[in-house]
Amino acid sequence: MDTNYTTSQIFDKILKRILLSLSGASVIDLINGMFSENFPRDSKITYNSTENIDINLKKTVADMIITLQFEGRTRRFHMESQINDDDTIVIRVFEYGFHDALRHQVVEGNKITLPFPTPVIIFLEHSEATPDEVILELDFGENGKIDYPVQTIKFLNYSVEELCDKKMTILLPLYLLKLRREIENAKKRKHHKKATLLQNAKNLKKLIDDSILPAITESEKNGNISHGDAFELIRLLSRLYDYLYGNVDEFKEEEVKLLLSDIIELEYDFEIAEAVEKATEKAVAETKANFGAELRAELEAKHLEEKRNIARRMKDYGIPIEQIAMDTELPIREIENL
């Protein structure tokens, strides 16, 4: 993963990838759990344009604003992620919500209604000072004051089991952050650094082996996420691991990355075996010599086309070409031609 990205860009990218590439049913489950809603899994889902121009003519992009519709009921949900405490983020949330409200304004005679989306700030890491709610007070002078409250979610306060119970399984790749600060502190130690990092590596491997991966498997088994969702979550888990811990020698000794790579490789093998089983004996005899290579190429082409479809959707929502290239890893020229 490109280390030129800032930490916040990496997590923005992972969150958007989760919301844009996984099944709509899983995203609706996430929104239901995060906002205490009950939209059916077959509700219509729309990804709102989040690109705006501020007063300094600078382009700004909100993390994600999603509209859900079911049988005449419509609600919009605004999600912003934050890696560290930031006292001013509520201002940005209001700004992004205001631009979205302008797009959905309702005019009745001399009255204009601006319907704001329901916001939430996901603190991927937090401190003791991180509040449960942030409030922006709008002061209209003699016309009074109005509070704009925004709920916060302290992501790492949840256990893996609690995330799954709330149908927020698709956020599990981000749970690799659970040990990040402890590991960063260990890397700065002057004494017993290697021993401490080796123990951290063991703890991280245990977290992945005993909690994250079984939770993804169980969620697929229970029908809470699709088979494709489960595979994509493991791919994202692997990529985020590379970014966070891939350059730590002690972690290579524990072979955590090897475990994730094996799972992804086994997934390809499963697809091949499944296809072989469905083929006739004659077809197997004729093609078994090169079947695996051909199917791998087919799967890779399918994955590339999925990325192109995501890029097309992002272009439709007005997301900048550069941002799309960063999120999908497609060349800018290819995206421009889609």
C-alpha positions as CSV (number, residue, x, y, z in Angstrom):
1,M,0.0,0.0,0.0
2,D,1.3,3.4,-0.9
3,T,3.0,5.0,2.1
4,N,2.7,8.5,0.6
5,Y,-0.9,8.6,1.7
6,T,-1.6,10.3,5.0
7,T,-3.1,8.1,7.8
8,S,-6.5,9.8,7.5
9,Q,-6.5,9.3,3.7
10,I,-5.8,5.6,4.2
11,F,-8.8,5.1,6.5
12,D,-11.1,7.3,4.4
13,K,-10.1,5.1,1.5
14,I,-10.8,1.8,3.4
15,L,-14.2,3.1,4.7
16,K,-15.3,4.2,1.2
17,R,-14.1,1.0,-0.3
18,I,-16.3,-0.9,2.3
19,L,-19.3,1.2,1.6
20,L,-19.0,1.2,-2.2
21,S,-17.8,-2.3,-3.0
22,L,-19.8,-4.5,-0.6
23,S,-23.4,-5.6,-1.1
24,G,-26.2,-3.1,-0.5
25,A,-27.8,-5.4,2.0
26,S,-24.6,-5.3,4.2
27,V,-24.4,-1.6,3.9
28,I,-28.0,-1.2,5.0
29,D,-27.3,-3.5,8.0
30,L,-24.5,-1.2,8.9
31,I,-26.7,1.9,8.7
32,N,-29.4,0.2,10.8
33,G,-26.9,-0.7,13.5
34,M,-25.1,2.6,13.5
35,F,-28.3,4.8,13.5
36,S,-30.7,2.4,15.4
37,E,-32.8,2.1,12.2
38,N,-34.8,-0.8,10.8
39,F,-34.7,-0.4,7.0
40,P,-35.3,-3.8,5.2
41,R,-32.2,-5.2,3.4
42,D,-33.8,-4.8,0.0
43,S,-34.4,-1.0,0.5
44,K,-33.2,1.2,-2.3
45,I,-29.8,2.6,-1.6
46,T,-28.4,5.8,-3.2
47,Y,-24.9,7.2,-2.7
48,N,-25.2,11.0,-2.7
49,S,-22.7,13.4,-4.4
50,T,-20.4,14.7,-1.7
51,E,-18.2,17.1,-3.7
52,N,-18.6,20.7,-2.8
53,I,-16.8,24.1,-3.3
54,D,-16.1,26.1,-0.1
55,I,-16.0,29.9,0.2
56,N,-12.3,29.9,-0.7
57,L,-13.1,28.1,-4.0
58,K,-11.5,24.9,-2.6
59,K,-13.0,21.6,-3.4
60,T,-14.1,19.6,-0.4
61,V,-15.5,16.0,-0.2
62,A,-17.5,14.5,2.6
63,D,-16.8,10.9,3.6
64,M,-20.2,9.4,2.7
65,I,-23.9,10.5,2.5
66,I,-26.3,7.7,1.7
67,T,-30.0,7.8,1.0
68,L,-32.3,4.8,1.9
69,Q,-35.8,4.4,0.6
70,F,-38.5,1.8,1.3
71,E,-42.2,2.0,0.6
72,G,-42.4,5.8,0.6
73,R,-40.1,6.3,3.5
74,T,-36.8,8.2,2.7
75,R,-33.9,9.1,5.0
76,R,-30.4,10.3,4.4
77,F,-27.4,9.4,6.6
78,H,-24.1,11.2,6.7
79,M,-21.0,9.3,8.0
80,E,-17.7,11.0,8.7
81,S,-14.7,9.0,10.0
82,Q,-12.0,10.5,12.2
83,I,-8.7,8.8,13.3
84,N,-8.0,11.3,16.1
85,D,-9.8,13.7,18.3
86,D,-10.7,17.0,16.5
87,D,-12.7,19.7,18.1
88,T,-13.5,21.3,14.8
89,I,-14.9,18.3,12.9
90,V,-18.4,19.2,13.8
91,I,-18.1,22.3,11.7
92,R,-17.1,20.3,8.7
93,V,-19.9,17.9,9.3
94,F,-22.3,20.8,9.4
95,E,-20.8,22.3,6.2
96,Y,-21.1,19.0,4.3
97,G,-24.6,18.5,5.6
98,F,-25.6,22.0,4.6
99,H,-24.4,21.4,1.0
100,D,-26.4,18.2,0.9
101,A,-29.5,19.9,2.3
102,L,-29.2,22.6,-0.4
103,R,-29.5,19.8,-3.0
104,H,-32.7,18.5,-1.4
105,Q,-34.3,21.9,-0.4
106,V,-38.0,22.1,-0.4
107,V,-39.6,25.5,-1.5
108,E,-43.2,26.2,-0.4
109,G,-44.2,29.8,-1.1
110,N,-41.9,32.1,0.9
111,K,-40.6,29.2,3.0
112,I,-37.5,27.2,2.1
113,T,-36.8,24.0,4.1
114,L,-33.3,22.5,4.2
115,P,-33.5,18.9,5.2
116,F,-30.1,17.9,6.7
117,P,-29.0,14.2,6.6
118,T,-28.7,12.5,10.0
119,P,-24.9,12.7,10.9
120,V,-22.6,10.5,12.8
121,I,-18.8,10.8,13.5
122,I,-17.0,7.5,13.7
123,F,-13.9,7.9,15.9
124,L,-11.7,5.0,14.7
125,E,-9.4,5.7,17.6
126,H,-10.4,7.8,20.6
127,S,-9.2,9.1,24.0
128,E,-10.8,9.7,27.3
129,A,-11.7,13.2,26.1
130,T,-13.6,12.0,23.1
131,P,-17.3,12.9,23.7
132,D,-20.4,10.8,23.1
133,E,-21.9,13.8,21.2
134,V,-20.6,17.0,19.7
135,I,-22.7,20.1,19.5
136,L,-22.5,23.1,17.1
137,E,-24.5,26.0,18.4
138,L,-26.0,28.2,15.7
139,D,-26.5,31.8,17.0
140,F,-29.0,33.8,15.1
141,G,-28.9,36.8,17.4
142,E,-32.4,38.1,18.2
143,N,-33.9,35.1,16.5
144,G,-32.4,32.8,19.1
145,K,-29.9,29.9,19.1
146,I,-30.2,26.4,17.7
147,D,-28.1,23.4,18.7
148,Y,-26.8,21.1,15.9
149,P,-26.0,17.8,17.7
150,V,-23.9,15.0,16.2
151,Q,-23.7,11.5,17.6
152,T,-20.2,10.0,17.9
153,I,-19.2,6.3,17.7
154,K,-16.1,5.2,19.6
155,F,-15.3,2.3,17.3
156,L,-12.8,0.5,19.5
157,N,-15.1,0.5,22.5
158,Y,-17.0,-2.2,20.7
159,S,-15.9,-5.8,20.9
160,V,-15.8,-7.9,17.7
161,E,-18.9,-9.7,19.0
162,E,-20.8,-6.5,19.7
163,L,-20.0,-5.2,16.2
164,C,-21.4,-8.4,14.7
165,D,-24.5,-8.3,17.0
166,K,-25.2,-4.8,15.7
167,K,-24.8,-6.0,12.1
168,M,-21.7,-3.8,11.7
169,T,-19.5,-6.7,10.6
170,I,-18.3,-4.9,7.4
171,L,-16.2,-2.6,9.6
172,L,-14.1,-5.5,10.9
173,P,-11.0,-4.8,8.8
174,L,-10.7,-1.5,10.7
175,Y,-10.5,-3.4,13.9
176,L,-6.7,-3.9,13.2
177,L,-6.4,-0.5,14.9
178,K,-7.1,-2.2,18.3
179,L,-3.4,-2.6,19.0
180,R,-2.0,0.2,16.8
181,R,-1.1,2.6,19.6
182,E,0.4,-0.1,21.8
183,I,2.5,-1.3,18.8
184,E,3.6,2.3,17.9
185,N,4.7,2.8,21.5
186,A,6.6,-0.5,21.4
187,K,8.5,0.6,18.3
188,K,9.8,3.7,20.2
189,R,11.1,1.7,23.2
190,K,14.8,1.8,23.9
191,H,14.8,-1.4,26.0
192,H,13.3,-4.9,25.3
193,K,12.0,-3.5,22.0
194,K,12.2,-6.7,20.0
195,A,10.6,-8.9,22.8
196,T,7.8,-6.4,23.2
197,L,7.1,-6.3,19.5
198,L,7.1,-10.1,19.2
199,Q,4.5,-10.2,22.0
200,N,2.5,-7.5,20.2
201,A,2.7,-9.6,17.0
202,K,1.4,-12.7,18.9
203,N,-1.4,-10.6,20.3
204,L,-2.3,-9.3,16.9
205,K,-2.2,-12.8,15.3
206,K,-4.5,-14.0,18.1
207,L,-6.9,-11.1,17.5
208,I,-7.1,-12.0,13.8
209,D,-7.1,-15.8,14.3
210,D,-9.5,-16.0,17.2
211,S,-11.8,-13.0,16.7
212,I,-11.8,-11.2,13.3
213,L,-11.6,-14.1,10.8
214,P,-14.1,-16.3,12.7
215,A,-16.5,-13.4,13.0
216,I,-16.4,-12.9,9.2
217,T,-16.8,-16.6,8.6
218,E,-19.7,-16.9,11.0
219,S,-21.4,-13.8,9.6
220,E,-21.3,-15.3,6.1
221,K,-22.6,-18.6,7.5
222,N,-25.5,-16.8,9.1
223,G,-26.4,-14.9,5.9
224,N,-25.5,-11.5,7.4
225,I,-22.9,-10.9,4.7
226,S,-22.5,-12.5,1.2
227,H,-19.7,-14.8,0.1
228,G,-18.3,-11.9,-2.0
229,D,-18.5,-9.6,1.0
230,A,-16.5,-12.0,3.2
231,F,-13.8,-12.3,0.5
232,E,-13.6,-8.6,0.1
233,L,-13.3,-8.0,3.8
234,I,-10.4,-10.4,4.1
235,R,-8.7,-8.6,1.1
236,L,-9.2,-5.3,2.9
237,L,-7.9,-6.8,6.1
238,S,-4.8,-7.9,4.3
239,R,-4.2,-4.5,2.7
240,L,-4.7,-2.6,5.9
241,Y,-2.3,-5.0,7.7
242,D,0.3,-4.2,5.1
243,Y,-0.1,-0.5,5.7
244,L,-0.1,-0.6,9.5
245,Y,2.4,-3.4,10.3
246,G,3.9,-4.7,7.1
247,N,7.3,-3.1,7.7
248,V,7.7,-4.5,11.2
249,D,10.2,-7.4,11.1
250,E,8.9,-9.0,14.3
251,F,5.5,-9.3,12.7
252,K,7.0,-11.2,9.7
253,E,8.3,-13.7,12.1
254,E,4.8,-14.4,13.4
255,E,3.6,-14.9,9.8
256,V,0.4,-13.0,10.2
257,K,0.5,-11.8,6.6
258,L,1.1,-15.3,5.4
259,L,-2.1,-16.4,7.1
260,L,-4.2,-13.8,5.3
261,S,-2.5,-14.5,2.0
262,D,-3.2,-18.2,2.4
263,I,-6.9,-17.5,3.0
264,I,-7.1,-15.4,-0.2
265,E,-5.3,-18.0,-2.2
266,L,-7.6,-20.7,-0.8
267,E,-10.5,-18.6,-2.0
268,Y,-9.2,-18.8,-5.5
269,D,-8.8,-22.6,-5.1
270,F,-12.3,-22.9,-3.8
271,E,-13.7,-21.1,-6.9
272,I,-11.7,-23.3,-9.2
273,A,-12.8,-26.5,-7.4
274,E,-16.4,-25.4,-7.4
275,A,-16.3,-24.7,-11.2
276,V,-14.6,-28.1,-11.8
277,E,-17.3,-29.9,-9.9
278,K,-20.0,-28.4,-12.0
279,A,-18.3,-29.3,-15.3
280,T,-18.9,-32.5,-17.1
281,E,-16.3,-35.3,-17.0
282,K,-15.5,-34.8,-20.6
283,A,-14.9,-31.0,-20.2
284,V,-12.7,-31.7,-17.2
285,A,-10.6,-34.2,-19.2
286,E,-10.2,-31.7,-22.0
287,T,-9.3,-28.6,-19.9
288,K,-7.9,-29.7,-16.6
289,A,-4.3,-29.0,-17.7
290,N,-5.0,-25.3,-18.0
291,F,-8.3,-24.8,-16.3
292,G,-6.9,-23.3,-13.1
293,A,-4.9,-20.7,-15.0
294,E,-7.8,-19.8,-17.2
295,L,-10.2,-19.4,-14.3
296,R,-7.7,-17.4,-12.3
297,A,-7.5,-15.0,-15.2
298,E,-11.3,-14.9,-15.4
299,L,-11.6,-14.1,-11.7
300,E,-9.0,-11.4,-12.0
301,A,-10.8,-9.9,-15.0
302,K,-14.0,-10.1,-13.0
303,H,-12.4,-8.2,-10.1
304,L,-11.0,-5.6,-12.5
305,E,-14.5,-5.1,-14.0
306,E,-15.9,-4.7,-10.4
307,K,-13.4,-1.9,-9.8
308,R,-14.4,-0.2,-13.1
309,N,-18.1,-0.4,-12.0
310,I,-17.2,1.2,-8.7
311,A,-15.3,3.9,-10.5
312,R,-18.3,4.6,-12.8
313,R,-20.6,5.0,-9.8
314,M,-18.1,7.3,-8.1
315,K,-17.9,9.5,-11.3
316,D,-21.7,9.6,-11.4
317,Y,-21.7,10.9,-7.8
318,G,-19.2,13.7,-8.7
319,I,-16.2,12.3,-6.8
320,P,-13.0,13.8,-8.2
321,I,-11.0,11.6,-10.7
322,E,-7.9,11.7,-8.4
323,Q,-9.9,10.5,-5.5
324,I,-11.4,7.7,-7.6
325,A,-7.9,6.6,-8.8
326,M,-6.7,6.5,-5.2
327,D,-9.7,4.5,-4.0
328,T,-9.9,2.0,-6.9
329,E,-6.2,1.9,-7.9
330,L,-7.2,2.4,-11.5
331,P,-5.1,4.7,-13.8
332,I,-6.5,8.2,-14.1
333,R,-6.7,7.9,-18.0
334,E,-8.7,4.7,-17.8
335,I,-11.2,6.4,-15.3
336,E,-11.5,9.4,-17.6
337,N,-12.5,7.1,-20.5
338,L,-15.2,5.2,-18.5
